[in-house]
Amino acid sequence: MTEKIYDKMQLGRESTAGTGVAATTVFPIDEGFLGFELDRATESPDEDYGSSSREQPGRESHGIRLANATLPFVMRFQDLMHPLEMHVKGSVSPTGSGPYVYVYTFDETSMTLKPYTMEYGDINSTQDEWRGVGCIATGLELGFDALSAPGNAMWKGSLDLLALDREAAAMTSAQTPPATLETMEGHYTTLAYGSTSTAFGSLTALTASLKSFRLTSAINAQARAYGGTTDIASVWGRSGKGEINFEAMLKLTSTTKTNMLDVFNVSGSVASEQRWRVAIDGSGNNVATIDARVRYRAVDVGEHEGERLYLCKGVMVNDATLGGRCAITLTNDVASVP
């Protein structure tokens, strides 16, 4: 018998996509994750046999396999690197020496994601231990819900995972999570804004105004397969351009009217753009920032607990200074990606 209460997720970083490795750390995830669904592309040809039966004996075959899953998690300063390595950019090394600074800029010119082996299942059941190999994330969502008092609007994330294969495999024993894990909190999050010529570190803080924030990124990852001796794809590519959408709820003030609503509603055919910095403060050296050049596509009225708010929606735009459409910076006391 297997029990959900004993579920565990642990990760290892692969050198070659699809070549499984032993896990090196535990990555806590939200309760309810059931793992990867394996699609073996199984089909039966529609052939004529003088019979009304669609399926004929011995006439079904398997094609090129792929597995997928949706992984929900709480965002933490010490190990958010793992989702970013799988979706934004891989093999990032930090600068500094306590604190350490990891900068993840969305890659505009190549496919440099880090593939992972993801082990999961019931640690007490050898029949319910699994792993996905060659795992990357084609989709990423990050954000926090509208703040309430009392209330705890933690930053949460979700990964749309693709794996080159799902296997029944024993989980690496004796793996533990980082000794310290601190949750990122919505009520310790601030927004700064300014013109596209203003340095990100010099943007104007918008005090006591940010109610919620969310970004949704898609990179349109696609497995590439070629003829050979296996039914597993060999490498990752992209089937289309990447895009990041965002939405934020802001307090209705003269400042937000001037700098958000009026900027969106400016006359002329060219849409206005701004630079934003969303900063999440933690204890000690722990800080996270999301820097982006944003383009508004809607500024409407939203509502939360009876308060009318500006609901801003738009996209993140490739910025020459950042070198991409968004840069996520983590500052912590972790010397390397575990």
C-alpha angles and dihedrals in degrees: 000000000000126000129205092218090071096053118134137182122203132172142213127184114234127220092202121032110252097014102113121227135191116271117256102187144018117248110197113219137183117283115263103049108143098182138241124339111221118218112194093181090238115186140167117212116242098239132164116245101157088261136104092228113111093202121059126192116268094004102109124096139184122237134192111325131223133170131210140188142167113232120196120195145160114252115245131182095229102053110019084109090083097063090042092051089054096046114018110031134331136226095025115172121202128241123219130038112253107006098046121200122210117190118195112188118180106254113241101182112036147015104261101152120140113239117220140203106225116198120193146153141081109333090209097055125069088194092058103049117110145165137201114212129203090021122179132158119244091182134037131183123187130174151094132255125245112295120251133180113253094025145101114228101184120189106255134186140198130199126204097212131201122190128189088222143357116219138183101239139152114261118243107261130237097020118155135188122249111291091243126037120175121189119229110236131210094217090059091054125104136184127221123186142181147140122310089254094057117098112246091239090055099050118129116259114236100214125208093354113095111098102166141349137193137169127192119197130190123184098177095231115192131190114235118215132185136183116280141100102310140063093221124098114242108212145010126250138160128260095194146355121297125246137187121204122191139187131188135178115220134185115262105249138138088259096054091043091055098040102036113018096036092043090053092045097049114137121252137062098272115086116232121242134200139184118246133191118194107194126193116197123207137171123294112343095347114122134143128192134187112203120189145151104236133201118199118227097171138011109184138148119280130180138216125176091341096311117122112223141175110261107205121193131177149112135280114244131212107266121200094213093052093040091227145035094280140003123206115197124195122193115189144127095267111117097200141359104280 
